[in-house]
Structures are given as C-alpha cells and as structure tokens.
Amino acid sequence: MMAPQYPFTCLLACTLLIAGCTPFAPDGPVEVGIVGDSGSLFEEGVQLSPAAQHLRAASTEGLVALDSSGQVVPALAERWIVTDDGMSYIFRLRERAWPDGEPVKAEDVELALTGLLGQLEGTALGLDLAKVTDIRAMTEKVVELRLSSPMPDFLRLLAQPELGVIKSGSGAGPMVVSRDDEQPLARLSALPPQERGLPRRPDWEASSRSLAVRSLPPGMAINAFSKGQIDLLLNGTLSAFPQIELGPLSRGTIQVDPAQGLFGLVFRSDEGVLADPARREALSMALDRAALIEPFGLGGWQPTSWIVPPGMFGDQAIAGSRWEGLSLDERRQIAATRMATWRDENEVDEVVLRIGMPQGPGSDLVFDGIARAWADIGVRAVQVRPGAGAELTWRDTIARYSSPRWYLNQLNCELEIGLCSEAADEMVNASLSITDPRVKRRMLAEAHAVLVAEDVFIPLGAPVRWSLVRGSIADYQPNPWGLHPLFPLSGPTN
C-alpha cells in the first residue's frame, strides 16, 4: 500500500490489497504489461509512448537514470560534479563497452547528445532542454554539458529515456532486448555487472531473472493481470481506472503514483463563442473539479484552477483558487450571464461544444461531470474521439521535472496543440538566461499570468497514473514521474 507521504492515495487499495498471490516460478521471466497500443512498445525516435520509454530506458542508458523511487542515479556516468555557478555539469564515464566491444568514450556521448538535441527541436522535451548551450568531450572519459543559467532539476531531465546514448543504432544496456517475431513482445535480460562497469559477481547469473514485456490496450491488460498472466501492469490512466473494479484483484494490488503534470482541456478553437477569453474562462469557472473525480474514489487528489501549481513560484504569492472568494453558485451565475449575452447578441439558440476525449469509462465519467456543469450555464457538451474536429481536447501529461517552465512549455505555440500565447512564450524564452532565481521565478510567474488571462487551457488537477502489482514484485515503488525502471525487476542490480 502506498506510503502516506504521497499527495493522494487510492481508497480502493485498502480493500483490494490481499496478502496472498498466485504462486510464481522464480526461474521464469517477470511478466510485465504496459497499457498502450499493442505496437507502441517498439517505437523509435525521440517522441515515445510510455511503453517505448520504458523499453528505451532498459536498453539504452544515458549519462544518468531514474531509480524505482524516481531519484537520479549513475548510469553511463559513474559520478559528476556541478560547478558553483550551477551552469556546468561534468561527468566521468564508467568503463563500459558498446555491443560491438568498442569502449564508450566521451566523444560518443557528445556526438549522440548533440544529435538528439537537433532531433528534439520543435518538441516539448526540446523546449525543456533549451538551456543546454554546449556539449563537449573534455577527455576520453569526461564530458561537460553547459547551461545558459542554473537548473536545479537538470539531472532529472537528463535522465529521460529519450536521452539514452546510442552509437551505430545500439545502446549500452543495462539490459539486452530481443523481439519476439510472432507477437509484440520484448524479452529483456540484464547485462552482467562487469559489462555495466561494476565488479564481477560469480553468483550473479543464478539470481538474475529475465523479463517479458508487452504493451496492451487497458481492458485486455487488466484482464491479463486478473488471470495471473502478468505480474506487473504499468501506465494505467484515469480513462481506464473504473475497469479495475471489473476484475478479480484477489491476487494483486493497485498502486497510484503521486503524479505531477497537466490534466485538463486544451482549447483548439477561438472562433464563435470561444473568441473571447472571458467566455473561455466561463467554461472553466463552471466546473466543480473535486466533483469530477469523486466517482473514482481517489482520496487526497488535489484539484486546481491554475496551469502551474502555485507553490512552484516560491515567494510569488498566488491564491489557492483562481476565483478566491466566489462560491461555485456565484461562479456559475457569472458564467451563465456571459454565455446568455453572447447568445442574445448573436441570435443563437444553443451553444454546442465538442470535447475530444480518449475511449474509456473514466473519460465518460469525467465528461458526464463536465456536461452537467456546462448545461447549468447554457452550453451543451458533445463527447467525440480525439481528432474528430473538437473545439476542446483532453490533455493528460506527466511532468518530466518539477519546474514552472515544464508546465509553460507544454502550451508553447511551437507545439501547435491548441491556443497559446506568443507573449508568454517570449517571457519563458527570456528566462533561460536569467541567473538570479528570484528574478527568474518572477518572470515565469508573469508568463503564467499571461497564459491564464488568455484562457488557453482549462486545468482540472494532477494526472492520475496507477499500476497493478503482484505480491511477488519486490522492486516497485510509486513515484511522481510515471516511469518505473524495468532493470531492477531482474533481481540484483550490482
């Protein structure tokens, strides 16, 4: 069961956590399922699905990695130092070899990371990495990354699976991956310690287990877990959450990550009733965010009306609610008046808005709550699938690091996901070279205020990510980043 220090827990876990579990063969592979499209496990490039992220992290190490708790740990680099000004990170590489036997050198890392930065241009991760100004090999085993200004969470960003170092199409572990020709299944085996730059262990192989990893649609994945075909199921989302109750979970437990990120609705149109930010705000004002999540039984889930969690701005005071001092009824009265005025001025009988949402009973529950709230202000909501020409679309994204800049980057105009603010983007870009942390927070707070005033996004609260974990899995921990490394599941990690 989840430790009490996490932001929210699943009340269902209290009743679903069962001491017993199905017998498991210690010599057999650990069976892992990752919720997603069946073919997404083997995606390539720098824009990866969660399944492909997990596989990339297992087979292709970067300079650093994330452990089971989400903390940064050494990977290709055995150690590093950060200069006093916080703008230079110097990494010492382990004695490692590529699959072809050639040693891993600093120039390999320089070449690979420089290429990745180029490939990431125009993506959210590319915006996150905009502070990197130089990558250079200092010696055969030492590489330096320089930043335009300090970034306390830089190592966590550098640990992202997409930044795994590749040479000649291959990574350097910590696991070897083979693909099953007959089904979308990856088989993973851990490299011996000496091939990971660690001391040799004669008894290592006897205590190591292989993994069998597949990506499955949510209903199929939950069913496979309930039948004992999967030991660990990762990347469950809110849209599939109610399906858990349909299966016999007497052999397992549900774990909910204390996730950070964006969860809400992006405006895709600024035409008609949505042309004025005040009317876009009216749609946000009308929502009872806590009521939207109440049917899921998630205790401690924190709703929010802000794009960036207020506490991230430090000494920049931001109210707990965007409409502090107004009751829900008062907010809905204001919203209804704005909508009625527009209908009268435009001689329109009805306002209809389409919301693009992923398939799943959880999506349906959230939509029903939104539709009831908007009906109270004279708006009829219609649920459609993503890509079906909706005026608003569901956005559910896990943060890669804890900073206001991550949240602001998600709505950058360059990404073309919906309405945006070039003025806010300019402020975020200007902040990249500011070294004074208080001045930087102030500028990011101003960028946030601009985005909020433009009402380009309706925030609801934190994303929801859950896993199903068999009692035989000893190395799983909930963490805020939605990434659960596969390598520790293989057994001894040293």
Secondary structure, DSSP 4 states (H G I P E B T S, - for coil): ---TTSS-EETTHHHH--S------TTSPEEEEEES-TTGGG--SSS--HHHHHHHHHHB--SEEE-TTS-EEESSEEEEEE-TTS-EEEEEEPS-B-TTSPBP-HHHHHHHHHHHHHHTTTSHHHHHTTTEEEEEESSSSEEEEEESS--TTHHHHHTSGGG---BTTB--BSEEEEE-SSSSEEEEEEPPGGGGTS---TTTGGG---EEEEEE-HHHHHHHHHTTS-SEEEEEEGGGGGGGGGS--TT-EEEE----EEEEEEE---SGGGSSHHHHHHHHHT--HHHHHGGGTEET--B-SSSS-GGGGTTS---SSTTTT--HHHHHHHHHHHHHHHHHHHT-S-EEEEEE--SSHHHHHHHHHHHHHHHTTTEEEEEE-TTS--SEEEEEEE-SSSSHHHHHHTT-GGG-SS---HHHHHHHHHHTT---HHHHHHHHHHHHHHHHHHT-EEEEE---EEEEE-TT--S----TTS---SGGGGS---
